[in-house]
Amino acid sequence: MYREFKMHGLDIIDEVERERFKAIQERICSVAAEFLKIRTASGSLANSSVAHQNLFYPDSKSVKVKMKAKTPEVVITFLEYLRIRLAVSGKAEIEKLKEIKRRYYETRGQPFDGRLYPWDYAFYNRQLTTKEYSIDMKKVGEYFEVSTTVQRMLSTFESLFGLRLQEIESKEFAWDESVKVYSAWYTSLSQYNSVLFVFQADLQQTMSVTAIQLRDAVPRVSDETEDLVDFLNMLIAIQRLGHAIHDLVSKPKYSRFHGTSVAVDFGEAPSQMLENWRWDPAFLTGLSQHYSYTSPEHLALWKQSSQYDQPPEQIPNDMVAGVVGSKYCSKPSFLLGQVLFAMFDIRIHLEDEGAIRKLGLTKDYNDMIEGIQMFDVSPDRVDWSSPFVLSSHLMEEYNAGYYSYLFSQVYPTDMFYSAFKGDLMNKDEGRRYRKVVLEKGWSQDEMKTLKEFLGREP
């Protein structure tokens, strides 16, 4: 139930289902209490001020904030600038969603209180997308069965970057039957059949290995069918593939600077660069295949669940046009959500341990939802629900670094428009990008890497 809510949104009218959902939120609140307890006890939220002084940093935020954002103040100013710039369009989008909710309540004969709550967003946003662009994202998802989609995605990027990914049939290296294992090779004449290596600390070469987990990005169309990649979560798949390729082809001298082991606010740039392919009509069409064509069993299952003729094997052009046209639909709300989480991330990594212990994390987070995302929060439930505990970013190396998802977007945009906008499958540029950007890892300053690739200051 909760997973379906996260994917598509639910209109929970039934009281039994509503109570189940509330129970889930209550459990999340209890996790929030443990979150604060564990983080404080481990010193991750409030680190020793003596240690920071010994490192010549004034506080924990300054330790974490690195690369181009030299100080926490730069990050806070950047996030506040984004919040102000997005406020008008974000408010307009909220009003659109409220109007859709009002009309929906009218059809059910229910009174509308004029409020839009955070848990309303996914449900009414899906209706907004369908209304404005005449597309049903669930129908779109039927064209992206996971095995076909991932294989075609791999083929696209191995061709672009001069790689050959060959599936290993043996399960010797797989830790689960659902895991697929590939060997990775270069395809250039000078490197053909050359396996990818990385240096260890002892200067011995070892094969570069990386893995992608897609399970949480892949819902099922039913218990019997193959997994389908919800289009909105194809972004996750491409992001992770971007990280994996970065990790796979990186060739610094020392493994410490390998692949994604770069400054936090550059680490997302390679994966964000690949996101641009998701909005290309030819790329989407090439990836697509309706799941009913993937096997006789799936065709039979589709016939059982549908009274219509079998749809075309590839996604129709009008559906692709609708998908591409929806690129900026809900963008303000999404970006404001990113600003919210980044600001919360910075806030809980304060240097003062006493202030952290006094924080009412759930109430503070809900206050920020009202102030930044402009959703309504029930006045009698301001301490209810703690969605921040569902993200591992606050518990791992990204603490005080979540802003990097927003901060680094300028770099991949610059690289994409400079090298790939005119031809997404330009192999010369793809191989140059691999050599100049991806292979470097953190072996040199990222701004030097960007300047070399762009041929100018970024």
Buried (B, 14 or more C-beta within 10 A) or exposed (E): EEEEBBBBBBBBEEEEEEEEBBEEBEEBBEEBEEBBEEBBEEEBBBBEBEEBEEEEBBBBBBBBBBBBBEEBEBBBEBBEEBBEEBBEBBBEBBEBBBBBBEEBBEEEEEEBEEEBBBBBBBBBBBBBBBEEBEBBBBBBBBBBBBBBBBBBBBEBBBBBBBBBBEEEEEEEEEEEEEEBBBEBBBBEEEEEEEEBEBBEEEEEEEEBEBEBEBEEBBBEBEEEBBBBBBBBBBBBBBBBBBBBBBBBBBBBEBBEBBBBBBBBBBBBBBBBBBBBBBEBEEBBBBBBBBBBBBEEEBBEBBEEEEEEEEBEEBBEEEBBBBBBBBEEBBBBBBBBBBBBBBBBBBBBBBBEBEEBEEBEBBBBBBEBBEEBBBBBBEEEEBBBBBBBBEBEBBBEEBBBBBBBBBBBBEBBBBBBEBBBEEEBBBEEBBBBBBBBBBBBBBBEEBBEBBBBBBEEEB
